């Protein structure tokens, strides 16, 4: 056997040993798809799995889409941002007929920019479970409908898979890790909430204020209506951030919903390396006496709560 033949055999053996999950994404695939792009992909690759996570599925959906309610990807009532166990998530992804190499498009209703967070959080969860080819639809189902693309009211069903996902913490930071980062003043911490939450003027779950050392990158700054801004505009917004780039970037909010938007934009669209999501976010961080900034004093906090209550009575 000559040298060239031996090399060819080695290449063949190596290619046969590659995992099947390394299948290439469909042509034209990107992490954020426009409606026309998705329509073209579906015409050429009908096996793409479309998951509708918010909105009224029965009233209309992209043909072939299956319902995948956002609630099943969330944690318990005391902290919806908490990551469910692999024992809980496995039957969910199997019931959606997913395998590691299934091309998946996660679709939200597109009612507003915050709704994008549901799709981004499901995307993050599926990626952490080992799904390789994932995408979101910019503008969600409302953008699809506005483009006069086909809409179906027929329920679509798929056969369950036998996929055995393995959770990876590659895109996640846990509370103990974040405590070390805060103590060592390492990493870039980005609060995805609107400025009133960041500044401690409002709160929902958890105590008012933000994690010590964090800066504010409100998710709203990344959108025009319910659509993510063009990449060049997002790049300018990131360049204007007060915190410089670091070896690790951590996105957080109240329950990991809005933070998933910032994680997606930074990690998947802007290519910011080592971007992680603090899934449990402020709800868990403020459960204990952990370091915080922008904490209002008690009188200021209750005055704000009272003002908000009166405003709700008056319809303000």
N, C-alpha and C positions, 0 to 999 in steps of 0.2 A: 504494500500500500504506500503510494508516494505521499509527499508532504501536502500537496494540494487536496488530495482526496481526504486525508486525515483532517484537515482544517474544515472541509465542507461537512464532514460527519459530526465534528464537534459543534458547529453552528446549528445543524439540524437537531441534535440532541438538546442543545440549550434552548432552542425555540419551542420544542415539545414540552420542556419542563416549566415554561412560563405559566402562571396561573390563568385560568379562564377568565377571572374577574378583571384582567387587564385589557378587556375589549375596548377598542377605540370608541369615542363618542360619535354620534351621527354627524354628518357633514353640516357645517354651519352652526354647530353647537357652541354656545357661550354661556357663562354663568347667569347673565341677564339677557333675556330674549325679548325682542319686540314682537307684537302680535303677528306681523307679516312673516318674520323669521320663523316663528313657531309653526305657522300654517304651512310654510314650505317644508319644514322638517317632518311634520306629520304626514304630508303627502308622499314623502319619500321613505319614511321610516315609521310605519303605523304601530310598531311594537313599543313606541315611547309611552311611558306610563304618566298620565296626568292626574295629579292629586289636588282636589279642591278642598282647601282647609277651612275657609270661611265663606259666608254667603249662603243663600238658599239654593241648594243643589237641585231641588225638585222644580224650581221655577225656571231654571236654565243653566247650562254649563257647556263647556267645550265638548264637542262630540268625542266619546270614548273616555271622558274623565270619570273618575270614581271618587266618591266622598271619602274624605279622610279628616274628620272633625278635629280641629285644633285642640280641643279639650283633652283628647286622649294622649296628647304628647306633653301635657302639663303635669305639674306635681300636685301635691295635696293642697287643700284649702288654706292651711296655715302658711304655706309658701309655694305658690304655683310655679315659681321659677326653679324649684328643686328638680334635679334630674331623676327620672324614674329608673328603677332597677332594670337590669338586662332581662330578668324574668318577666317583667311587665311589658317591655318594649318588643321583645322577640315575637310574640303572637300578633302584635299590631302590624309589624312589617311583613310578617308571613301572610296575614290576612289581606294585605294590599298586593300580594303576589310579587313582592320585590326580591331580587337577588342582588349580589354585589355589583353585577355589570348591567343592571336594568337602567336605561336612561330615564330619569325622572324629572318632570317639571312640576314644581309646587306652585299652585295658583291661589291667590287670595281674592276676595271680592273686589278690591280696588275702590272701596268706599272713601278712604282717606289714607294719608301717609302712614299713620299708626297701624293701619290694617296690614301694611307690608311686613310688620314685625312678626305676625303669625306665620307667614310663609318663610321668613328668614329663620325663625326659631326651628321650624320643622326641617328646613334645609340643613341647619347646623346639627340637629339631632341625627338625621340620616347620614350625614357625612361622618359624624363621630361613630356611627354604627358600621361604617365600611362601605356605604354606597358610593360608587366611584364617579358616576356621571350625573350631576345635578344641575338644575337651572331654576331660576325664578322668572315669572312673566312680569315685565315692567308695566305697571298700571293695572295689573290683575285682570279679572274677568270683565270689568267695566271697559277697559281699554280694548279688549278683544271684541266686545259687543259694539263699541263705538267705531271699530274698523269694519263693521258690517261683515264679519266673518261668521261662519255657520255656528248656530246654537242648537243644542239638543235638550229635550226634556225626558229622554229615555234613560232609564237607569242602566248603567253599564256594570257588569260583574266580571271578576277575574278569578281564576283558580288560585288557591293558596299555594305559597311556595314552601320549601323546606329549608330556607336560608337560616343559617345559624350565625347571627351577627356577633361581633366582638367589639365591646366599647373601647374607644381610644380617648385618652385625655389630651391628645395633641392640641386640640382647639379649646381646651377648658382650663381655667385656673380655679382651684379649690380655696376655701376660706383660709386654711392653714398656710397655704403658699402665699396668698395675698397678704396675710399678716406679716410674713417675713419680708415681703417686698416693701410694705409700708414702713416697717421698722428700719430697713436698710436704705430707704429712699431710692429704691431701684425700680425700673420699669416706668412706663407711661400709662397713667390711669385716666380714662376718659369717661366722664359721666354723660350718658346719652340723653338724659332727661332735659326738659325745657328749663330755662334759667331760673324760674321761680322755685323749682324743686332743688336745683343745684345750690341756690343761695339760701335754702332753708326756709323760704317763705311759704311753701306748700309741702304737704306730705300726704301719702296714701297708706301704703304698707310701710312699716318701719318708722323710725324717728326722723324728724326733719334734719337736713344737713347732707353732707356728702362725705365720701371716704377721704381721709387725710391725704393731702398732696394731689388730689385729682383736679383736672381742669374740665371745662365744659365743652362738649361737642354735641350740641342739641341735634337730635335726629332730624328735626324739621328743617335745618339748614341744608340738608342734602337732597331736598325734594322741591319739585315744582308741581304743586297739586298733589296727586297721588303717584307721581312718577319720579324715579331717581334722576337727578340732574345729570347732564352729560359729564363724561369723565374729566374733561379739562376743567370744568367749573369745580368739581369735587376736589381735584388736585390743588386748586388755588385755595380752597377753604382749609384743607389740611396743612398747606404750607404756612397759613396764617396762624396756626395753633400756637399758643403760648408755650406749651411743653414741647421740647425737641424730641426727635425720634429716639427710641431706646431699643434695647435688645428684646424687650417684651412689651407689647401693648395690650392693655386689658380694657375691655368695654363692659360697662355695667349700667344698671338703671334701678328700678324698684324690684322687678321680678324676672329680669332676663328677657323681656319681650322687646322693648325698644332697643336695648343693648344689642340684640341679635341683628338689628338693622345696621348699626355702626360696624359690628363685626363683619357682616357680609360685605359692606361697601369697602372697608379697609382691606380685609383679607382676600376676598374673591374678585373684587373689581380693581382695587388700587394696588394689589400685590404687596401690601405692607407685611413684611415677614414676621412670623411668630406672634400673630394677633390672636388673642384668646378672649373667650367669653366668661365672665363671672356669672354663671347661670342663676345662682341664688340671690345675688345682688344685694341691695340695701336692706331688703327684708331680713336676710340672715345676718348681714354685717352689723346691723343695729340691735340685734337681739341681745348682744353682750356689750360690755363696756370697751368697745374697740375704738381706735383713734378716728376722730371725725373733724371736719372743717365745717364752717358756716352753720354751726348749731345755734339756733335762736335761744334767747333766754326764755324761761317759762312764761313770763307775762306776755312777751311778744308773740310767742307761739299760740297761746290761748286767745289773744286778741285777734290774731289772723283767723283762727278757727271760727270765732264768733262772727267776724265780718263775712266770712264765706257762707256761714249758715244764714245770716240775714240776706245776703245776696241771693241765695237759692230760693228763699221765701218770696223775694221780690221779682224773681225771674231774671236776675242780672247775670 
